[in-house]
Amino acid sequence: MAYVQESSQQSNRLGLLAIFVALFIIAIDISAFSPAVPAIEREMNMDITTSQWVINGYGLVFGVLVVTGGRIADIIGRRRTFIAGASIFLLFSLVGGLSINVPMLLASRAAMGVGAALMWPAILGMAYNLMPEERAGETGGLIMAVCGLANTLGPVVGGLLADLLSWRWIFFFNLPIATVAVYMCWKFTPLDAPYDPDEKIDYLGVVALTGSLLSFLLALSFASENGFLNPLVVGLLSLFLLFSVAFFIIEIKAGDIALIPPDIIENKRFLAAGAVTLFTSVTFFSVILYLPQFLSNVRGFSTIQSGLALVPMMVAFGLMSFVAGKLYLRTGGKLLVCVGILSMSLGMFFLSRLSQGYEYIFGLIILGAGLGLFNPSTTTMVIAIVNPNRASLASAIIYMLKITGGAVGLGVNAAILGFSQNITSGIGRAFEVNACFAFVGFVIAFLFMSAPRIPEREEG
């Protein structure tokens, strides 16, 4: 009996390792292409407006479809969904590396986003299933620590591969690692039976939500360059309104098979967590986007130096994610979330005081520590406050809100930069506004968020 239990624990550990490897690949692909964009522009004869979609195409499709991926994972099973998503991700990593023209390259990045949108919620659901309930906080901490490590290494790995070999090897880098993750997942994670094999997928809801989010995020992207009165932007915002109304009507009629079911919408604790995520997500995205621009354009940093400048934030993020996982059982999630948001707001305030020195490193560390406390605690709380058969969907909705909040916040930041006299003052004011956004998130968390009961440790 002891041998069987030990064998099961070993299998669970290897299953978790597979999950963490897959998380690493998904997360590193968000940032690895940043330093390689100039090389891609030169080889593919791209302009800067087109080349941004090498990065944005992946993140945009990922964010738009992740809720659909979460619903599919909860309906047909998480391991099946993960393997399907990983297969898509692998195939188009190969296609992307072999791209012979711009449409082929951008389509490959978008298709990789589809694969990631299936993998991410399935991975989170599997991870929490493999760990005991009383170690849920530790699981969340490890997940975010892996993501923090991947985001830290992304620009470094991407820059080295692009400089030493070719930008194509950033695509090829995925192939062996993702293949190992798929094999280990198939071998060491249990095949979870669907909770309701006869449950239908709300395809109309999928189309309406995808259309709504895609038109909205594209409108924000184009508005940052052309203004909100641009005919294309106005048209996209009109589509957003039409799709949103359609989605609302479809979901009411769909009832329990809705893409976002009533028990999720009526969960006040979940809604509070979603609102907090919406207001705080811009802090991370704005620093990733604007600080390297400041360091490169104003301070004269090289591409690799600008990427390495973010390492203090990512290291603090990873370390505090691990600490948060250990503390979750003792303190509960709400305290960690509130302290994390205050740290994020304070970090943004310090970063807004851009100067010719290296004081920004202090702000990066405070911000990273806050992100490390906030992200795993929020994820763990969200998984715990919904029904187990909604775990993948709930985590996917939170990620969608993170992408949406980041996009809206960056749109506001772009408008601020557009009215500023120079890049330094513009980024400084944008970071001040983001600190205020984060503080609004703190108020919501303090007043409305509540954590589920913390499981007792068994004696003996």
DRENLOMI-794562 format. One line per 2 residues: number of its first residue (from 0); their letters; for each residue z, y, x of C-alpha. Coordinates in nm, 4 decimals. Layout:
BEGIN
NUM) a) Z,Y,X; ...
% end
This chain:
BEGIN
0) ma) 0.0000,0.0000,0.0000; 0.0898,0.2338,0.2854
2) yv) -0.2441,0.1546,0.4508; -0.4345,0.2414,0.1314
4) qe) -0.2471,0.5732,0.0991; -0.3080,0.6583,0.4660
6) ss) -0.6779,0.5712,0.4294; -0.7026,0.7957,0.1224
8) qq) -0.5366,1.0841,0.3080; -0.7748,1.0379,0.6026
10) sn) -1.0716,1.0418,0.3639; -0.9406,1.3609,0.2013
12) rl) -0.9046,1.5275,0.5422; -1.2619,1.4368,0.6353
14) gl) -1.3784,1.5558,0.2939; -1.2071,1.8905,0.3519
16) la) -1.3675,1.9123,0.6960; -1.7093,1.8634,0.5336
18) if) -1.6290,2.1371,0.2831; -1.5189,2.3789,0.5553
20) va) -1.8357,2.3097,0.7576; -2.0463,2.3881,0.4492
22) lf) -1.8460,2.7060,0.3845; -1.9051,2.8120,0.7436
24) ii) -2.2832,2.7799,0.7092; -2.2945,2.9715,0.3792
26) ai) -2.0771,3.2539,0.5143; -2.2414,3.2869,0.8553
28) di) -2.5851,3.3292,0.6972; -2.4658,3.6472,0.5253
30) sa) -2.4177,3.8290,0.8567; -2.6113,3.6345,1.1227
32) fs) -2.9452,3.8020,1.0508; -2.8164,4.1590,1.0890
34) pa) -2.8802,4.1931,1.4665; -3.2106,4.0026,1.4396
36) vp) -3.3750,4.2387,1.1887; -3.5434,4.4601,1.4561
38) ai) -3.7030,4.1533,1.6173; -3.8230,4.0294,1.2766
40) er) -3.9690,4.3744,1.2027; -4.1670,4.3701,1.5264
42) em) -4.3039,4.0170,1.4891; -4.3826,4.0409,1.1168
44) nm) -4.4968,4.4069,1.1225; -4.2369,4.5003,0.8596
46) di) -4.1097,4.8442,0.7768; -3.7362,4.9033,0.7369
48) tt) -3.7608,4.9145,0.3556; -3.9030,4.5620,0.3474
50) sq) -3.6889,4.4164,0.6246; -3.3631,4.4919,0.4400
52) wv) -3.4578,4.2122,0.1982; -3.4187,3.9566,0.4766
54) in) -3.0459,4.0184,0.4307; -3.0293,4.1513,0.0745
56) gy) -3.2533,3.8802,-0.0724; -3.0079,3.6065,0.0216
58) gl) -2.6976,3.7932,-0.0929; -2.8573,3.9231,-0.4128
60) vf) -2.9791,3.5841,-0.5383; -2.6500,3.4256,-0.4299
62) gv) -2.4458,3.6787,-0.6268; -2.6687,3.6685,-0.9357
64) lv) -2.6824,3.2881,-0.9705; -2.3340,3.1879,-0.8555
66) vt) -2.1932,3.1911,-1.2113; -2.4723,2.9596,-1.3228
68) gg) -2.3906,2.7375,-1.0245; -2.0254,2.7294,-1.1257
70) ri) -2.1073,2.6296,-1.4825; -2.3448,2.3570,-1.3637
72) ad) -2.0798,2.2226,-1.1244; -1.8219,2.1983,-1.4023
74) ii) -2.0703,2.0226,-1.6325; -2.2570,1.7714,-1.4127
76) gr) -1.9975,1.7291,-1.1369; -1.9184,1.9237,-0.8215
78) rr) -2.0331,1.6745,-0.5608; -2.3716,1.6329,-0.7305
80) tf) -2.4114,2.0107,-0.7543; -2.3113,2.0587,-0.3910
82) ia) -2.5598,1.8020,-0.2617; -2.8390,1.9531,-0.4744
84) ga) -2.7591,2.3032,-0.3468; -2.7301,2.1882,0.0141
86) si) -3.0671,2.0123,-0.0098; -3.2310,2.3362,-0.1294
88) fl) -3.0517,2.5294,0.1459; -3.1666,2.2838,0.4138
90) lf) -3.5278,2.2711,0.2965; -3.5728,2.6473,0.2899
92) sl) -3.3894,2.6972,0.6191; -3.6686,2.4876,0.7688
94) vg) -3.9372,2.6762,0.5735; -3.7864,3.0109,0.6770
96) gl) -3.7904,2.9161,1.0428; -4.1574,2.8184,1.0136
98) si) -4.2589,3.1306,0.8173; -4.6038,3.2654,0.9004
100) nv) -4.5934,3.5797,0.6844; -4.3542,3.8180,0.5112
102) pm) -4.3714,3.6700,0.1566; -4.2949,3.3232,0.2941
104) ll) -3.9980,3.4571,0.4908; -3.8476,3.6567,0.2035
106) as) -3.9038,3.3752,-0.0479; -3.7244,3.1354,0.1875
108) ra) -3.4228,3.3643,0.2134; -3.4109,3.4004,-0.1655
110) am) -3.4348,3.0220,-0.2115; -3.1503,2.9760,0.0379
112) gv) -2.9493,3.2054,-0.1895; -3.0175,2.9652,-0.4788
114) ga) -2.8836,2.6775,-0.2693; -2.5756,2.8759,-0.1680
116) al) -2.5107,2.9716,-0.5330; -2.4921,2.6018,-0.6215
118) mw) -2.2873,2.5065,-0.3156; -2.0191,2.7782,-0.3211
120) pa) -1.8461,2.7134,-0.6572; -1.8835,2.3369,-0.6169
122) il) -1.7180,2.3585,-0.2746; -1.4207,2.5556,-0.4067
124) gm) -1.3679,2.3129,-0.6942; -1.3817,2.0127,-0.4588
126) ay) -1.1455,2.1716,-0.2068; -0.8718,2.2359,-0.4615
128) nl) -0.9154,1.8839,-0.6039; -0.8642,1.7248,-0.2619
130) mp) -0.5355,1.9061,-0.1919; -0.2051,1.8608,-0.3793
132) ee) -0.1248,2.1373,-0.6283; 0.1731,2.2569,-0.4256
134) ra) -0.0611,2.3199,-0.1291; -0.3104,2.5263,-0.3289
136) ge) -0.2153,2.8443,-0.1436; -0.2712,2.6771,0.1919
138) tg) -0.6117,2.5573,0.0713; -0.7107,2.9091,-0.0305
140) gl) -0.5928,3.0429,0.3040; -0.7957,2.7886,0.4990
142) im) -1.1061,2.8622,0.2910; -1.0857,3.2341,0.3606
144) av) -0.9986,3.1775,0.7270; -1.3177,2.9734,0.7670
146) cg) -1.5194,3.2457,0.5916; -1.3591,3.5108,0.8126
148) la) -1.4439,3.3123,1.1254; -1.8037,3.2683,1.0076
150) nt) -1.8417,3.6389,0.9317; -1.6983,3.7187,1.2752
152) lg) -1.9341,3.4864,1.4595; -2.2399,3.5659,1.2451
154) pv) -2.3622,3.8789,1.4276; -2.2741,3.7269,1.7657
156) vg) -2.4527,3.3951,1.7021; -2.7489,3.5702,1.5408
158) gl) -2.7802,3.8192,1.8255; -2.7606,3.5518,2.0946
160) la) -3.0139,3.3230,1.9255; -3.2546,3.6124,1.8664
162) dl) -3.2225,3.7370,2.2264; -3.2275,3.4018,2.4082
164) ls) -3.4663,3.2042,2.1854; -3.6100,3.3607,1.8703
166) wr) -3.4883,3.4876,1.5348; -3.6382,3.1668,1.3899
168) wi) -3.3580,2.9698,1.5529; -3.1082,3.1367,1.3195
170) ff) -3.2766,2.9354,1.0438; -3.2945,2.6205,1.2556
172) fn) -2.9255,2.6601,1.3479; -2.8419,2.5639,0.9873
174) lp) -3.0235,2.2309,0.9921; -2.8002,1.9973,1.1967
176) ia) -2.4729,2.1509,1.0761; -2.5646,2.1458,0.7068
178) tv) -2.6984,1.7900,0.7404; -2.3651,1.6732,0.8823
180) av) -2.1796,1.8526,0.6009; -2.3914,1.6815,0.3328
182) ym) -2.3418,1.3373,0.4881; -1.9662,1.3830,0.5224
184) cw) -1.9368,1.5170,0.1682; -2.1311,1.2197,0.0301
186) kf) -1.9201,0.9801,0.2363; -1.5693,1.1219,0.2040
188) tp) -1.5398,1.3161,-0.1225; -1.4940,1.1355,-0.4551
190) ld) -1.7762,1.1426,-0.7094; -1.6203,1.3531,-0.9821
192) ap) -1.7395,1.2436,-1.3242; -1.8537,1.5281,-1.5484
194) yd) -1.5809,1.6490,-1.7797; -1.8240,1.6313,-2.0724
196) pd) -2.1539,1.4610,-1.9903; -2.2984,1.5619,-2.3280
198) ek) -2.2163,1.9311,-2.2879; -2.5264,2.1483,-2.2912
200) id) -2.6145,2.4253,-2.0485; -2.6586,2.7678,-2.2051
202) yl) -3.0075,2.8328,-2.0673; -3.0605,3.1500,-2.2704
204) gv) -2.7333,3.2842,-2.1322; -2.8464,3.1974,-1.7791
206) va) -3.1712,3.3914,-1.8255; -2.9991,3.6924,-1.9853
208) lt) -2.7200,3.7150,-1.7250; -2.9633,3.6670,-1.4364
210) gs) -3.1933,3.9368,-1.5748; -2.9022,4.1738,-1.6325
212) ll) -2.7476,4.1374,-1.2872; -3.0789,4.1279,-1.1021
214) sf) -3.2115,4.4450,-1.2666; -2.8785,4.6236,-1.2158
216) ll) -2.8397,4.5340,-0.8478; -3.2055,4.6125,-0.7754
218) al) -3.1664,4.9491,-0.9496; -2.8691,5.0340,-0.7281
220) sf) -3.0583,4.9254,-0.4173; -3.3654,5.1376,-0.4953
222) as) -3.1551,5.4311,-0.6208; -2.9856,5.4615,-0.2820
224) en) -3.3288,5.5429,-0.1334; -3.5169,5.7118,-0.4188
226) gf) -3.2509,5.8555,-0.6513; -3.1531,5.7554,-1.0048
228) ln) -3.4351,5.9570,-1.1666; -3.7040,5.7511,-0.9952
230) pl) -3.9214,5.5819,-1.2655; -3.8661,5.2369,-1.1143
232) vv) -3.4884,5.2862,-1.1128; -3.4894,5.4147,-1.4717
234) gl) -3.6973,5.1148,-1.5770; -3.4628,4.8702,-1.4040
236) ls) -3.1562,5.0304,-1.5627; -3.3248,5.0062,-1.9037
238) lf) -3.3874,4.6362,-1.8416; -3.0233,4.5994,-1.7412
240) ll) -2.9100,4.7429,-2.0753; -3.1498,4.5239,-2.2739
242) fs) -3.0512,4.2050,-2.0913; -2.6799,4.2927,-2.1200
244) va) -2.7013,4.3382,-2.4976; -2.8997,4.0148,-2.5244
246) ff) -2.6407,3.8297,-2.3135; -2.3562,3.9582,-2.5319
248) ii) -2.5307,3.8396,-2.8510; -2.6286,3.5031,-2.6992
250) ei) -2.2750,3.4323,-2.5779; -2.1226,3.5069,-2.9193
252) ka) -2.3637,3.2641,-3.0867; -2.3266,2.9979,-2.8153
254) gd) -1.9514,2.9578,-2.8684; -1.7955,2.6841,-2.6552
256) ia) -2.1197,2.6054,-2.4685; -2.1582,2.9691,-2.3595
258) li) -2.2266,3.0351,-1.9924; -1.8940,3.2219,-1.9839
260) pp) -1.6862,3.0346,-2.2458; -1.4379,3.2075,-2.4815
262) di) -1.1309,3.0590,-2.3093; -1.2312,3.2437,-1.9889
264) ie) -1.2981,3.5757,-2.1617; -0.9725,3.5568,-2.3614
266) nk) -0.7614,3.4806,-2.0512; -0.5896,3.8145,-1.9806
268) rf) -0.4639,3.7100,-1.6371; -0.8163,3.6128,-1.5371
270) la) -0.9563,3.9425,-1.6657; -0.6977,4.1324,-1.4604
272) ag) -0.7940,3.9375,-1.1466; -1.1601,4.0144,-1.2168
274) av) -1.0941,4.3874,-1.2595; -0.8952,4.3986,-0.9352
276) tl) -1.1783,4.2221,-0.7505; -1.4319,4.4675,-0.8936
278) ft) -1.2433,4.7719,-0.7606; -1.1501,4.6365,-0.4171
280) sv) -1.4672,4.4580,-0.3038; -1.6441,4.7690,-0.1732
282) tf) -1.3942,4.8024,0.1134; -1.5322,4.5036,0.3030
284) fs) -1.9006,4.5661,0.2292; -1.8878,4.9352,0.3217
286) vi) -1.7288,4.8700,0.6602; -1.9770,4.5929,0.7412
288) ly) -2.2674,4.8226,0.6524; -2.1630,5.1710,0.7651
290) lp) -1.9341,5.1307,1.0663; -2.2041,4.9656,1.2836
292) qf) -2.4421,5.2489,1.1838; -2.1867,5.5081,1.2938
294) ls) -2.1185,5.3290,1.6216; -2.4898,5.2815,1.6930
296) nv) -2.6251,5.6211,1.5838; -2.3322,5.8449,1.6831
298) rg) -2.1506,5.6582,1.9592; -2.4572,5.4951,2.1174
300) fs) -2.3384,5.1341,2.0879; -2.5957,4.8568,2.1313
302) ti) -2.6666,4.6139,1.8463; -2.4439,4.3447,1.9955
304) qs) -2.1663,4.5966,2.0707; -2.1758,4.7234,1.7121
306) gl) -2.1425,4.3673,1.5843; -1.8583,4.2889,1.8234
308) al) -1.6767,4.6048,1.7121; -1.6042,4.4328,1.3800
310) vp) -1.4280,4.1405,1.5489; -1.0742,4.2943,1.5210
312) mm) -1.1121,4.3106,1.1430; -1.2451,3.9566,1.1186
314) va) -0.9750,3.8141,1.3460; -0.7032,3.9849,1.1404
316) fg) -0.8759,3.8587,0.8254; -0.8782,3.4994,0.9493
318) lm) -0.5207,3.5009,1.0801; -0.3715,3.6597,0.7688
320) sf) -0.5703,3.4242,0.5438; -0.3906,3.1371,0.7124
322) va) -0.0550,3.3160,0.6830; -0.1185,3.3923,0.3151
324) gk) -0.1823,3.0247,0.2497; 0.1556,2.9362,0.4002
326) ly) 0.3390,3.2146,0.2131; 0.1813,3.1579,-0.1285
328) lr) 0.4211,2.8788,-0.2265; 0.7262,3.0859,-0.1296
330) tg) 0.6354,3.4281,-0.2638; 0.3773,3.3654,-0.5338
332) gk) 0.0347,3.5243,-0.5460; 0.1072,3.8620,-0.7036
334) ll) 0.3162,3.9965,-0.4144; 0.0548,3.8901,-0.1592
336) vc) -0.2249,4.0431,-0.3676; -0.0433,4.3761,-0.4071
338) vg) 0.0553,4.4019,-0.0402; -0.2977,4.3028,0.0596
340) il) -0.4585,4.5726,-0.1557; -0.2230,4.8419,-0.0243
342) sm) -0.3133,4.7358,0.3291; -0.6845,4.7524,0.2413
344) sl) -0.6443,5.1023,0.0973; -0.4468,5.2186,0.4014
346) gm) -0.7008,5.0644,0.6387; -0.9858,5.2482,0.4662
348) ff) -0.7903,5.5737,0.4915; -0.7469,5.5311,0.8691
350) ls) -1.1140,5.4346,0.9073; -1.2164,5.7533,0.7255
352) rl) -1.0736,5.9513,1.0217; -1.3724,5.8706,1.2434
354) sq) -1.3473,6.0237,1.5877; -1.4801,5.9834,1.9394
356) gy) -1.1907,5.7551,2.0358; -1.1088,5.3984,1.9411
358) ey) -0.8611,5.4709,1.6607; -1.0956,5.2970,1.4193
360) if) -0.9783,4.9640,1.5663; -0.6326,5.0244,1.4135
362) gl) -0.7917,5.0807,1.0723; -1.0019,4.7662,1.1109
364) ii) -0.6952,4.5541,1.1869; -0.5014,4.6890,0.8860
366) lg) -0.8020,4.6408,0.6576; -0.8640,4.2888,0.7887
368) ag) -0.4994,4.1937,0.7383; -0.5164,4.3200,0.3805
370) lg) -0.8346,4.1254,0.3113; -0.6695,3.8159,0.4552
372) lf) -0.3740,3.8468,0.2175; -0.5795,3.9446,-0.0867
374) np) -0.8783,3.7089,-0.0882; -0.7159,3.3637,-0.0640
376) st) -0.4282,3.4626,-0.2926; -0.6659,3.5888,-0.5612
378) tt) -0.8851,3.2786,-0.5355; -0.5846,3.0469,-0.5609
380) mv) -0.4389,3.2370,-0.8573; -0.7713,3.2302,-1.0411
382) ia) -0.8117,2.8545,-0.9918; -0.4553,2.7992,-1.1170
384) iv) -0.4665,3.0150,-1.4319; -0.7731,2.8530,-1.5907
386) np) -0.8253,2.5020,-1.7233; -0.9107,2.2542,-1.4443
388) nr) -1.2564,2.1956,-1.5940; -1.3294,2.5687,-1.5489
390) as) -1.2273,2.5916,-1.1819; -1.5763,2.6184,-1.0321
392) la) -1.6921,2.8588,-1.3028; -1.3862,3.0834,-1.2613
394) sa) -1.4275,3.1090,-0.8839; -1.7985,3.1812,-0.9336
396) ii) -1.7288,3.4659,-1.1775; -1.4875,3.6226,-0.9285
398) ym) -1.7518,3.6022,-0.6562; -2.0093,3.7588,-0.8892
400) lk) -1.7680,4.0454,-0.9596; -1.7145,4.0849,-0.5854
402) it) -2.0900,4.1209,-0.5272; -2.1306,4.3533,-0.8269
404) gg) -1.8337,4.5706,-0.7300; -1.9619,4.5900,-0.3752
406) av) -2.3090,4.6917,-0.4931; -2.1749,4.9612,-0.7267
408) gl) -1.9411,5.0925,-0.4583; -2.2184,5.1033,-0.1999
410) gv) -2.4328,5.2926,-0.4501; -2.1571,5.5536,-0.4801
412) na) -2.1226,5.5601,-0.1004; -2.4974,5.6108,-0.0560
414) ai) -2.4862,5.9079,-0.2937; -2.1992,6.0584,-0.0924
416) lg) -2.3932,6.0157,0.2323; -2.6967,6.1754,0.0711
418) fs) -2.5024,6.4955,-0.0028; -2.3250,6.5085,0.3350
420) qn) -2.4197,6.7272,0.6296; -2.4131,6.4437,0.8823
422) it) -2.3480,6.0708,0.9060; -1.9933,6.1088,1.0413
424) sg) -1.8654,6.3279,0.7585; -2.0584,6.1232,0.5010
426) ig) -1.9127,5.7898,0.6090; -1.5663,5.9457,0.6347
428) ra) -1.5807,6.0732,0.2758; -1.7227,5.7425,0.1527
430) fe) -1.4336,5.5535,0.3135; -1.1850,5.7941,0.1502
432) vn) -1.3388,5.7208,-0.1906; -1.3211,5.3475,-0.1179
434) ac) -0.9518,5.3824,-0.0326; -0.9057,5.5358,-0.3797
436) fa) -1.1008,5.2516,-0.5408; -0.8712,5.0019,-0.3700
438) fv) -0.5629,5.1898,-0.4888; -0.6894,5.1678,-0.8487
440) gf) -0.7133,4.7926,-0.7891; -0.3517,4.7937,-0.6720
442) vi) -0.2366,4.9680,-0.9919; -0.4197,4.7104,-1.2058
444) af) -0.2747,4.4228,-1.0029; 0.0794,4.5619,-1.0184
446) lf) 0.0683,4.6237,-1.3942; -0.1399,4.3373,-1.5284
448) ms) -0.1717,4.0474,-1.2830; 0.0712,3.7585,-1.3086
450) ap) 0.0764,3.4353,-1.1154; 0.1138,3.0888,-1.2669
452) ri) 0.4271,2.8894,-1.2092; 0.4602,2.7750,-0.8483
454) pe) 0.4916,2.3955,-0.8365; 0.8189,2.2577,-0.7063
456) re) 0.8133,2.0509,-0.3897; 0.9132,1.6905,-0.4500
458) eg) 1.2313,1.5820,-0.2800; 1.2336,1.2827,-0.0530
% end
